[in-house]
Every structure is written in structure tokens, then in C-alpha cells.
């Protein structure tokens, strides 16, 4: 099969043997794969939990058809259309733990389906499970114009948030956040953004803040979060380190939660997937949780697709197709 593999001399598109599913896995004929920012780190040699490393096919989410099933894999059948998050999706075939797989709703194209698994699982876990969002509460998503950021706002509104804000430093992308549930769009480089959030929440701040930026925003994020609110640290696009005001944290009695899939066990990841499916399947079938596709590239142009992501000018998802 053809796959985009990290080699000792860097990533390259090459022919390699088909993977063999272990007892708990499915073998998927990949039809489309979504790009994520973690892919840019993995092509530089970083690993992401069990994904990546020299000799591994890259790509962490994809959609396709079940070709074969391990002896212990249940709940699916050969030929079924599925989408999943895992490892090795930039390839014509990939294996995945059966507990991480969603069925693809009827009528949903593979390119659209491939854009969803990471966002659905990551943001249901962040907004609902760890953010503990309740109907009638308020939410701010930092880095809202990414695929996962847009999904966070959609999920927040779906779960009954009465008011949602999103941030983007790009004016064109910021102007489109209202299409995905934002009642307020802010520029996190503007010193006035905290005042804008406070003004819109009667001076209280938001109940839940989903942070994909971190770095220099740590103090401002706490100022924008209400007393006894929750900050869920999902990503660190603005930097993995920054000044942290411990006194402000204590004064506002904020629950600051870090989340990642990299240190979760198979059972924990399965639980995240199961919770997301239980809560989001019906809205997904109803078409309420789709993401915009910025551009579609064939697998042969994977490096052009990654360059497009590196340029950081896209809105929504970039997708590879295998045929």
C-alpha cells in the first residue's frame, strides 16, 4: 500500500506492507484523512502518545470502510463505513482499536467524515466531561477558528450554553465564528478582550474556558473566568510555558484542568469515545455538527497539504483523499 511514513531521513510517500489488525483492532480501507496540527510536530520526529516515530505512517484521523476485523473486535462488520482517531491514517490502509471507531452517518461523504473524529472526541471530553458545562452557562473558546475550536463552540451550544465566545487573531476567520455559535468574537492580542468578555457576562466572567493557546494568556484567561469557574487546557499553540499568577488563581478559586490523549490508557480512550458517541450521535446524524472543509488534496500531494496547514491561512479542516 501507499503511505506517508517518517523515515530516518524525514517523511516520505512510499510503498509499504499492509498493516495486520490485532485481535481488538479493525483494518480500515482509508478513503480520506483529516489533517491536524499535531501532524506538523510528528513530521519533525515527535511522537504523540502511541502515534508517530521513525517507521510509522503519519496521520491521526481518517474515514473509510472496514476490510477485516480482529477476533475480539465487536460492533462492526466488513464493508461498514466508519471514521476514527488513531495512528497511521495517511495511508491506503490503517488499523485502529475498535473502541475508537464511529459509524459514518448515511449520506455523509468520506471527506466530511474524516474531519470529525478528533474534534468530536477532544471537545466533548473538554467541554462536557472536564469542563462540566451545564445548560444556561457561559463558555469561551481560545483558538476557536481551528476545526476543534469550531467543534467546541458547536458542542457548547448543543449542550445548552446560553452564551459562547470564541477568539481568533485572524480578522477574516474571527468574522466567521458566529456561523458556529459564537455570540462574541474576540482578538486575544487585543488588550481589551478580557473587558469585552466581562462586559458581556455582567462582570462575572465565563463559567467554562476552553484554552487551546495557553502560553502568554494564562493570567488573562483567569481574569476572564468567573469565581469557581473552570479552565480546561487542551492545547498550547501560544507556547507550552508562561507566567502563572498563583494568587489570582486562588482568589478566583478556578479549577484548572489539563487534558491530553497521550497518557490515557486504551480503556480511558474507549470511555471518551463512548461518551462522545452517546451524546453526539443524534446531532451528528441530523447534520448539526459538521465542520467546514478548507481544501482537499490527494494523498500524492500530502506535502502540499501540510505546507498549506503550516501557512496557517485555512479556516476549518484540510483533508487528504486516497482515490
N, C-alpha and C positions, 0 to 999 in steps of 0.2 A: 504494500500500500504506500501511498504518498503521504508524508508527514513533515511538519516543520519541527526540527529536532535541534536541541542545543548540543553542539559538539565541542571538543577541546579548542577548536579554532573559531568558535562562535556559532550562532544559529544558522541552519540552512535547510532548504527544502530538499528532501531526499526520499529514496525508496527504502522501506524497512519492513520487516515481517509483521503480519497482523498480530495484534495482542490476543492473548488467550484469557478468557474470563475465569477467575477463581470461583469457588462454589457459591459465594454470596454476590457475585457480580453478573452484570449483563454486558454482552458485546453489542455495541451500537454502530450501525452504519451511519456515519455522520453526514448530514445534509447541509448544515450551517453551523457556524460557531460565532459567538459574541466575543468582542474584544473588551478587555478591562485594563485599568491602569497597572494592575499587578503584572500583566504580561510584559510591560516595559522593564520592570525590575527583573523578571525571570530571564529575559533575553540577555541581561547583563550577568547572569550566573547566580542570582539569588534564588533560594527555594522558598516556597510558600506552603508551609505545612508539609504534606506529603507530595506536593506537586513541584516539578522543576528539577534542575540539576542536570549535569552532563549526561547525555544519552537519553534524556526524556523528551517526548513530544510536548510542546507547549500548548497553552490554551486551557481555560478553566471553566468554560460553559459551552454547551452545544445542544443541538436538537437533531433527531434522526429517527431511524427505525431499528427495533430490536432484531438482531440477527441470530443471537444464541443466548441461552440462559444457563448459569451455573446451577448445580444440583440443588442448592439451598435457596436460590433466588425465587421469590414468590411475588404474585400480584400483577404480573405482566405476561404477555405472550409474544411469540415470534411474529414479526410484522407490525407490531403496535408502534404508533408514533409517540415519541417521548422527548422530553427535554430534561437536562440535568446539569448540575455543577460537579466538577471533579477534576481530573487531570488528563492531559493529552488530547484535548479537543481539536487542535489544529492538525487534523489528520482525517483520512478517509474512514478509519475505524478507531473506536476507543472503547475502553472498558470502564465501568462505573459500579460502585456499590448500589445494589438495587434499592436500598433505603434512602437514596438521594435523588430518586427519579420522580418526575411529574409526568403524567399523561399529557399529551398535547390536545387541547380542545378541538373539536371538529371545526374545520374551516380556517384554523389559524395557520398561516404559512410558516414554513420552517424558519425563514429568516426572522420573522417576528418572534417565534418561539425561542430561538437561540439567544435573544436579547434579554430574556426574562429570569432564568433560574437564579443567578447570583443576586439580582436586585430583590426578587421576591423573598428569598430566604434571609438575606442580610437585613433587610429593612423591616420585615415582620419581627425578627428577633430583636432588632434595635428599638423600634417604635413601641411595640406591644409587649414583648416579653421583658426586656430590660428597661425600656422607658416607662412601662406600666401606664401607658396612656389610657385615660378614661374619657368617655363621652362628655363633651362640654369643656374639655381642657384646651390649652393653647400649646402650639408647637413651633419651634424654629429649626430649620434645617440649614446648617452651614455647608456650602458646596452643593447647592440644590440643583444646579444645571447639569450635573452628571446623570447617567442613567439611574444609578442607585439613589441619588438625591431626588430626582423626579419621582421615583417609586415611593420614597419615604413620604413625600407630600400626599401622593395619591392614597397611600395606606392610612395616613393620619386622618384625612377627610373621610375615608371609608369607615373608619372606626369611630367617627363621631366627633372629631376635634371641631370646636366651634370657630377657631381662628388659626391660620397657618401662615408662617412667614418663611421665606427662603432667601438665601444670599447667593450672589454671583458677582464677580468682579468684572465680568464682560457685559457691557450695556445691552448688546443685542440679545444675548441669552437671558439676561435679567428681565428684559421686557416680555419674554415668553413664559415666565414662571407662573403667571396667573392661569395659563392654559392647563396647568397640572395641579391646581388647588391653592396657589399662594394668594392670600389676601393682602400681603405686603411683600415687596421685593426690595432687598437692601444690598448695598455695596459694602462689604466688610472692610474695605480700605478707607471708607469714609468715616472720620471720627464721630460723626453724628448718628451712626447706625444704631447704637445702643439706645440713644434718646428716642429714636423713631420707634423702636420696639416697645420701650417703656410707655411712650405716649399712647400706643395702640392697645396696651394691656392695663390701662388705668394706673400706671406707675408700678405695677406689681412685677412685671417680667413674665416669661413663659413658664408653663408647667414642665415642659419637656424640651430639651435642646439636643438635637442630633448633630454631632460635630464630626465632620469629615476633614476639617482643616487643621485644627489644633495649633501647635507652634505658638505664634505671637498672639493668638486670640484667647488664650486661656483666661486672662483676667476679665476681658470684655464679655466673654461668654457667661461668666459668673454674675457680672453686673446685669446681664440681660435675662437671667433666670430668677424666678421668684424664690422667696424663702421656702425652704423644704422642697424645692423643685429637683429635677433630675437632669444631669448631663450624661449622655451616652457617647463615649469616644469610639467612633467607628473607623476613622481614617486620619492620616497625618499629612495631608497634601501640603500644608504650610510649614511642616517641619516636625520632627519627632521629639524635639525638646523645646522648652520655653520657660519663662519665668512664671512661677505659680504662687499666687497670693494666699498663703495658708490662713491668714487672719480673715480675709474676705470669705474664703470657703467655709470657715467655722461660723462666721456671723450669719451667713445666709443658709447655713445648715443644708447644703446641697449634697445630694447623693451623686457621686461622680463614679460612673461605671465604665470600665473598659471592656470591649468585646472584640473577639477575633475567632476565626475558624481554625487558626493554625495550631492551637493547643487543645482542641477538642477531640475527644475520642470518637470512634465510629458511632457508638451509641448516642453520644451527645449530638452529633451532626444529624443522625437519623431523627432525633427528637425535634430538632429545629425544623427539619424538612416536613415532618408530620404535622407540626403545629401550623406552619405556613400553609400547607395544603388544606388543612381543616378549616382555616379561617378565610382563605382567599380563593378557593376553587370556584365557588359560585360566582363571585365578581369577575374572576378571570374568564369563565365561560360566557358571561354577559358582556364581555368586552370593556370592562371598567378599569383594567389595569395594564393597558398596552403602553409601550414606550415608542417614541419616535425613532426611526432609523435614519441616521445621518447619511451614510454611504454604505454600499455593498461592494465588496471586492471578491474576485475568485481566489481560491487558495493559492494559485500560482503567483498572485500579486500580494502575498501576505506582507512582504516588507514595505510595500507602498501603503498598505492599510495601517501598519504600525507607525510609519512615518506620519501619516495623517493624524493618528492619535497623539503622537509626540508634539505635533504643531499646536495642539490644544485649541483648535478652532471649530470643533464639531459641537453639535447640540444633540444629545441623545446617544444612540448606540451606533457603533461601527461593526459590521458583520462580514464574515467570510462565508462563501458558499463553495461546496465541494464539487458541484457539477452544474 
